[in-house]
Amino acid sequence: MKIKRVLLSLSLSPIFLYGQDIQSPDGLLKVILKSESEKTTYVVTYKNKTMLEESPLGLESTIGDFSTGLTFLSESKKQIEENYYLPNGKTSRIHYLANELTVSYLNKNKDTLQVLFRVSNNDIALAYRLASPKQTHCTIKRELTGFNFPAHTTTFITPQAPSGEGWMKTKPSYEEEYTNEEPIGTPSKYRLGYTFPTLFHLGNDGWVLLSETGVTSRYAGTRLSEGNQEGLYTIAFPEKEENGGMGDNTVTSNLPLITSWKTITVGETLKPIVETTSAYNGMKPVYTASQPYKPGRSTWSWILWQDESCNYKDQQIFIDLAAEMGYEYILIDALWDKQIGYENMPSLIAYAQSKGVDVILWYNSNGAWNDAPQGPKQRMDTAPARQKEMAWMKSLGVKGIKVDFFGGDKQTTMKLYEDILTDANQYGIFVVFHGTTLPRGWERMYPNHMGSEAALVSENLVFSQDFANKEAYTSTMLPFTRNAVSAMDFGPVFFNKRFSKQADKGTIRKTTDAFQLATSILYQSPVQHFGITPNNIQEQPEYVINFMKKIPTTWDETRFIDGYPGKYCVMARRFGSKWYIGATNASNSLQSYTLSLPWLTGKEVTVLFDHKDRSVGFKTAKIDKKGLLKIELENLGGCVIYSNE
């Protein structure tokens, strides 16, 4: 193993200058930092097993090279402890306890680089701080940060797509498929590296999830490079072509500058991966919420009734559906500016409010970075237009916006995200992003951020029979990857047999009805746009509709129960004192699982399960004295279990 050579060099190498280590509060997760005259590297171990072999650190900038020739200056350690409340997340009250190591270096120009590691029991956060006694600003041209995996590692990672390709030149839209147990170093589909988060399986040694957090207008969104045959992946900046070629693909900011945080979640099992709060730990709100923002459920005509449904009459139908279900919102999707008209929106919005339903409006982010034709356009890309539009929305009582079709991860694009969120907060409006990058800690940093897409989600069920065939598979991949690190606007739960308004047209749904219910638990976003339609009220049993009327969208606690990416997934979430457990099966055969639910020992629960005809059954069950419950899932099926207290 490479780790043996690293430890040997710490004691014998004549060019060794200084070495440090920092470990988690429980002592199981450890970072070993090594400084030599030519490079600075680190190693990660968990329970004395190597999770990352010797991996590079450093930056290249306009004020000098911070990757080689560094002089050790000082080191310091401290403990970080915070208790914080995350009202719109998968866990509401979080206790973060970590040990922090700060190592300071001077480069040849006497400017300072600090390497920061924060290590909690299963999470590592890594960042750099740059400072200069002479310079007021600098440009970071490249991060050399790397992640060097052992040779037996396999991957569950999604490729970065080329800029300006895809439908109406809207890529990258972060809607690519994940690899499934590919060997490290396998070239990606587009040869452009991989989008965060990225999941790595180290065989019997465990799992590593990499991601990024803390990105504001002062930084760019980064990703992983292509991996080499030795298992090394490094940080890559955006492509020059992103955002329609507008803006630099480097980072320029005033000094001192702290980079984004790269997060490394480590576990023997998938439990720390699913339950991680690494995206939020240590982050601070960029601004104060102008008012409380209410999570909730939303109806949504577009997903099955498509573009032509964005008319006054059909929107009234879905407003009535939201009212009947007790949902907080309706999403009025693309083309409302033409097919309903600005002049008719006040009365439509008033109609929704008279039914106790608030309105979310769709917008095209576009300035000049793609050819997507849907409107409203040119309302979100400049401050004067944006603020005028938001003042109009506020006057009508619009509560939220869904903004679509972004163009990449450049610093200028991150500034657009931040500007939209900041202006929306001033007008009391929450924001959901679509056709968008991964939100990097934004649920905590921007209190009116209510979710982002950044995945291959439910609209593709309508567009592609192949994706519809893989719907169950998708449900067993996203909870371990994309949705593990932030809220994900998937748009789940469909009861129509076809993904269409017409019963005899459109792509065919392969999953069971109980599977669909389970996705309301597995997929987390504080605003959930459900794919139910008015006919479902009469077609489904009362116990199914009642479940959908009561399902929460934010959670006080999330627990991993069982599963494996691409095969099956069982997850528990708590809202108040009530537990909801969702399970899905991606295989083509009936599967039986024995679930360990010790905190529910002796409790009676309700089970919504698969009938042989693929409809939803209803029964009560009791968790046995060992805290166990046996379930059966039909092929491409699922079930829901919820506590009766």
N, C-alpha and C positions, 0 to 999 in steps of 0.2 A: 504494500500500500504506500501511496505517496506520503501519507501522514508520518510514517516512520522516518523518512528522509527529512521531513520538516523538523521533527523533534531532535534528530541528530544534529542538524545544523545549528540549533539553538545553543548547543553546548560546545561544538567543535569548530564551527566555521570561522575563519579568521576575518571575514568581511562582515560578520554579524555586528550590528550596532546596538539594537535594543529589542526586547520582546515583551509583550504584555498578554494577559488573558483576562477575560471577564466571563462570569457564569451566571446562570439564572438563579433566582432566589432558592429554588429547590436543589440546585447544584447539578442538575442533569444535562442542561444545555450549555455548551461552552464555545466561546470564540477565542481562538489563539491568533494573535496578531504578531507578525514578524517583519522587522525593518532591516533591510540591507542597503548597501550603498547604491545599488542599482534598482531596487524595487521594494515595494511594500505589499505584503500579501496577508491573507487570513485563512484560517481553517475552522470549520464548524464540526463539532462532535456532539452526539446525544447518547447518553448512557455509554460513553466511551467508544461509540461506533462513529466512524467518519461519515458525515452526511455531505459535506463539501470538502473536497481536497484543496490543496493550496491554490488560492484564487487571487487574482490581481486587484489592486486598488489604485486610485489616482485619477487626476484630471489633466487635461491640456487646455490652457487658456491664453488669452492675449497678454496677460501679465506674467506668463511664464509656464514652464512645464512642472506639474506637480505629480509626475509619475516616476521620475528617476532623480537621483542625486539629492534626495531630501536629507536634511539634518534634523535629527531628533531634538526637540525643544523641551517638552514636558509631557506628563500624563497626569490625569486626575480621575477619580472614581467617586460616584455618589449613587445614592438610591433615589429612585423616582417612585412616588406613590400618589395616585389620584383616584378619587371616586367621582364618576360623572354619570349624567343622565342622558340617554340617547332616545328621545321620544318617538322617533320614526324608524327604528331599526329592528334587527332580529333579536336583540337583547337590550333591555331598557336601562338597567343599572349595572355599571361596569366598574370593577375594582382592578385598577392597573398597577402592578407592582413590578418594577424592573431595576436592574443594576446598569448604570451607564458608565462607559469608558470613553474618555476624551483624550486623544493623543495629538499633540501639536508638533508640526514640523515647519522648518523654514526651507524655502527653495533658494536657488542661487541668487535671486534678486531680493532676498530677505523679506519676501511676502509669506504669509502664514497659511498653511493648510491644517485644519483640524479634522481628524477622522473620528466620527461619533458612532458608537455602538450602544444600543439599548437592548438588553437581554432580559426578557421575562420568561415564564416557565416553558412556553412552547414557541415564542416569537422573538425574532431579532429584527430590529430596525437599524438601518445603516444610512448615514448621510455625511456630507462634507460641509464645512464652513470655511469660506475664503475671506481673508482680510489683508489689507495692505496699508502701510504707513504713508504711502505716497499717492496711490491711485484711488479714484473715487468710484470707478466702475470697471467692469471687465466683461469679456465675452468668453463663455465656456464653449470650446470647440468640440470637445469630446470627453466622455466619461470612459475610463478604462475599467470600471468595476466589472468583475467577472464572477461566475458561479461555475465551479469546476466539479462535475459530478463523477462518482465512481463508474467504472466501465460497464457494470451490469444494470445501470439505470435505464428505465423506460419512461416514455413521455405521454402526457395528456395535455397537449398544447395546441393553440390555434394560430394559424399563420397571419402575418400582416399582409394585407392586400395592396396591390399597386394603386397609386393615386391616379384619379381621372379615368379609371376603368369601371366596368359594371354598368348597370342601368343609369342612363342619363349622366354618366361620368360621376356617380355619387360615391365611388369607393375612394378611400377606405371607409366602410360603414360598420366595420367590426362585426360582420355577420358571416364568419367562416366556420367550417366544421373543425372539431377537435381531433387530434390524432388519438389513436387507441392502442396504447402499449407499444409505440414505435421505439426502436433503439435510439439512444442518444446519438446525435450527429447526423441523423437522417435529414437530407435537404428538405426544406419546407416547400410547399406547393408553389410559391411565388419567388423563392430565393431572397426574401426580404426579412427573414427573422420571424419573431413571434410576438403576439399581443399579450399583455398582462391581463389576468393572472395566468401562471403556468404551473402545472402540477407534474411532479416527478416521483416515480415509484422506484425505490431503492431495494426492491426485492424484500427479503425478510427483515432488512434493517429499518424499513419504514417509508415515510413520505415527506416530501418537501414541496411547499407551495410558495412561489415567488410572486410578488406584486409590487405596487408603487402607491405611495400616498403623499399627501401634503403638497400637491401641485396647485399653484395659484398662477396669476398673471406674471409672476416673477420667474417662472420656469416653463419648460416644455414637458409634454408627456413623452416618456421614453418607452422602450420595448426591449426585448432580447434580440440579439443578433442570431444569425445562423450558428448552430453548434458545430464544433469540430469533432473529429473522430475520437479525440481524447476526452470528450465530455464537457468542454469549456464553452459557455455562453457568456457574452458580454453585453453591456448596455449599449443600445443604439439610439441615436437621435432621429427625428423625423426625416423623411425624404424631402429633397428640394422641391419636388413637384406637388407636395401636399398643399392644401388650401388654395388650389388653382395657381400655385407658384408664388402667391403673395407671402411676403415675410421671409425672414431668415430661418434656416433649420438649425441654428445654434441658439444659445441662451445668452442674453445680454441683460445685466442688472447692475444696480448700484452695490457698493461694498459697505459693510460686510454682507456676504451672500451665503445663504444656506440652500443647499440643493434640495430636491425632493428626497423623500425617504424611500429606500428600497426595503421591502419587508420579506422576511424569510420565516415561514411557519414550518415547524418540524414536529413530527410525531411518529411513534411506532405504529399507530393506527390512523384511520381517517378522522377520528374524533376531534383532534385539535385543528384539523383542516376545516371541517364544517363549522366548528364553533368559534373560530378565530374572530377577534375584534381588532386585528392588527391595523386595519385601515383607519381606525379612529383613535387608538391609543396615542397619547401625547399631542394630538392635534388640538388646535384652539379655534373657536369661531372667528371668522374674518370680520364679521359685523354682528350686531345684535338684531334679533328678529323684531321687525316692526310691529308684529302681532303674532298670536298663536296661529300655527298652520295646522289644519285638521286633516289627518289621513282619512282614507275611506275607499269605498267601492264605487265603481263607475260602470254604467252601460256604454255601449259603443257600437253604433250601427255599421260603421265602415268595415269592420273585420270580416263580416259575412255578407252584408248587403252591398258593400263596395261603393265606388264613387257616386253612383247615381242616387244613393240613399241620402246624400248630403243635401236634402231639400227640407223645406219647412215642415211638411206633413210627416215625413219619416222621422224627423228629429222629435216631433211631438210624441210619436209612438214610443220612442226609446226613452223619452222623459217620463212618460206614463209607466213604462216598465221599471225604470229606476225608482219611481215613487212606490209602486207595488212591492218591490223588493226591499224597500227601506234603504236604498243606496243613497250615498251623499252626493254623487256627481253624475253628470253625463259629459262625455267627451264629444264635442262637435268637431269632426275631423276636417281634412283638407277640402278645399274648394267651396267652403261656406261663403267666402267673399263674393263669389260669382253666382253660385246656385241658390243661395238664400239672399245674399245682398246685405251690405252694411245697414241699409235703411230698414231692413226687417229684423235685424238682430235684437234691438231693444224689446220688441214685443215677444220674441221667442224666448229670450232670457227671462223676461218677466213671467212668462208662462211656466218655465221651469221652476222659478222661485215660488210661484203660487202653489206648486206641488211639493214644496220642501226639498227641491233638488237644485244644487248649484252647478255652475257651468265651467267646463274647461275648454279652451279654444286651441285649435291646432294652428301652427305657423311654420312657414318655410324660413329657415335661418338665412337663406341665400343672399349673398351680395354678388360675388362673381366666381364662385368656386365649383359650380356644377350646372347642369342643364335641367334640373328637375323643374317641371312646369307648374306644379300645384301651388296655389296661393292660399292665404295671402303671402306675398313676397315683398322684399325690401322694406319690411317693417321691424326687423330685429337686428339688422347688421350695422346700423348707425345710431348714435345716442339720440339725436333729435327726433328721428322717426320712431324709435323705440319708446321714448318717453311720451311722445304724443299718443301713440297707440295704447300705452299702458294707462295713461290718464283717462282715455275713452273707456277702456275696460273697467277701470275702477269706478267710473261714474255709473256703470250698469251693474256693478256687483259681481263681475267675473272673478272667480277665485283662483284659477290656475291656467297655465298655458303648457302645451306640448310643442316643443320646438325641434324641427327635423332637419336632416340633410346637412350635417357638418362636414368639414373637409380635411380633417387630419389632426395632428398632435403638436403642431408648431406653437411656439410661445404666443404668437399673435392669435391663434385659435383659442388657446387657454384664456387669453385676455377677453375674447368674445364671450366665452362661457361665463367668466366672472362678471363681465359687464351686464349681461342679461340677468344673471342672478341678483346682482346688486340693485339694478334699476327695478326689477320686479319686487324686491323686498320693500323698496320705498313706496310702492303702490299697493302693498299688501297682497301680492300675487305669488303663488308657488309655481315651481317649474319642474317639468319632466322633459328630459332630453331623449331624442330618438335619432337614429342614423348617426350615432355618436360614439365618442370614445368612452373608455372606462372611467367612471367617477372615482377620483382618487382621494378618499376621505371626505367627500363633499357633504355627506349627510350631517357630519359634525361641523365642518368648516362653514357651510352655507345653510343656515337653518330653514330656508325655503326651498331647498333642493329635495324633490320628492321622488327621485328615481331616474334611471337612465336605461336605455336598451342595451347597446354594446354586446349583442349576442345574436345568434340565429334564432329568431323567435316566431311567434304564432302566425304572423302574416305569411310566412313561408308555407304553412299548412295549406293555405288557400292557393298559393302560386305553384306548388310542386307536390306531385304525388309521391315522389321519392322521399321528400321531407316528411310528408304525412305518414309514410310507412315507417319512418324512424322516430315518430313522436315519442314512443315509450323509451327508446334508447336515449333521446335527448334529455328526458326527465331524470335519467340516471347519470348524466354527465354534468349538467349545469350546476346542481347543488354542490358538487365537489370542486368546481372551478370558478366560473364567472360569479355565481350568486353567493359564493363563500365570502367574498370580500366587499360586496356592496349590493344595495338594492338593485333589482333587475326588472325592468318593465317588459315582461314576457307577453302579457295578455292571455291568461289561461282560461280554462273551463269552457268546453263546448259539448252540447248535447245533440246538436243536429248530426244526423248520420253522414251527411256530406258537408264539407266546408263551403257552404253556399246558402243563399236565400231559398233556392229551389231544391226540392227534395230529390229531383232526378238529374241534377247537374252538379258539376264541381268535383273536386278531389274527394276521395272516400276516406272517412275516419276508420282507423283500424283498432283503436283502443276502446276499452270498456267505459261505461258511464262512471263506475267507481274510480277508475283511473283518473278521469277528468276531475272528480272531486278532490282527489289526493293532490293534484297539482296546485290547488288553492293554498295548500299548506307547504309543499316543497318549494314553490317559487315565492320569494318574498320581495314585496315592494310596498311602501306606505300608501300609494295609490294604485289599486289593482283595476285594470280595465278588463272586465270579464266578457267572454264571448257568448254569453247566453242571449237568446232571442225571444220575442213574445210568445211564440208557439210552445216554448219549453215549459211554460207555466202549467199548461194543460197536459202536456205529454209526460211529465215526470211525476213520480209519487210525491205526496205532500212532504215526506221526511227528507227528500232530496232538496226540494225548494226551501224548506225551513232551514236546512243546513246552510244553503247558500245565502239565506237572509242574515245569518248570524256570524258567518266566518269573519274573523278579524283580519286586518292587514298589517298591523304592527304587533310586536311580541315582547313579552317580558323576559323570556328565556328560550333558548334553542338548544336541543340536545341531539347529537347523532346517535342513532340506535344500531343501524346495520346497513351494509351495502357495499357496493364496489362499482367504480365508474364503468358505465356501459352495460351493466348487468342488472342491478336492482338498487333501490334506495329506500331507506326507512328513516324518517326524521320526526322528532317530537318538538312541538312548540307550545309554550304556555302563554295564555293571556289572562291576567288576574290569577284566579285559582283554577282555571279550567285548562286542561291539556287537550291538544289536538295532535294526532299522529297520522302522518300520511305515508303510504307505501306504494311503490310502483315496481312492476316487473317487466324488463325489456326482452325477456326470452320468448321463444315461440312455443313454450310448454307450460303447463300448470306447475307452480312452484309452492312449496310449503316452507314456512319460516317459523321459528320459535323466538319470539321477541322477549328480551329482558327489560322489564319495566318495574324495577324494584320500588320506586317511589309510589307506585300505584297498587302495591300488594294488598290483596283483599278487597279492592275497590271494584264496583260495577261500572262497566263502560258500555257505550253504544258502538256497534260495528256496522258500517255501511260497506258491503262486500259485493263481490262479483257473483251474480247468478250465471248459470251455464249459458243462458241466452244473452249474456253480456249486459243485462240491465242491473240496477242496483238493488240489492237485498238489504234488509234491516233486521238486526237482532241485538240483544244484550248479552254480555259475557262478563265473567268475573276473572280478574287477575288472580292466579293461584297463589298458594302460600309461599312459593319460591319466587314470586314476582314475574311469572312467565305467562305468555299468551301465545297460542299457536294460531297462525293465519294461513290461508291459502289464497293465492293470487292466480287468476286465469292468465293465459298467455296475453301479453301486452295489456295486462290488467292492473288493478290496484285495489286499495281499500283505505278507509278512513276509520279511525278509532278516536272517540272523544269521551272524556270523563263526564260523569253525570252529576257532578257537584259544582 
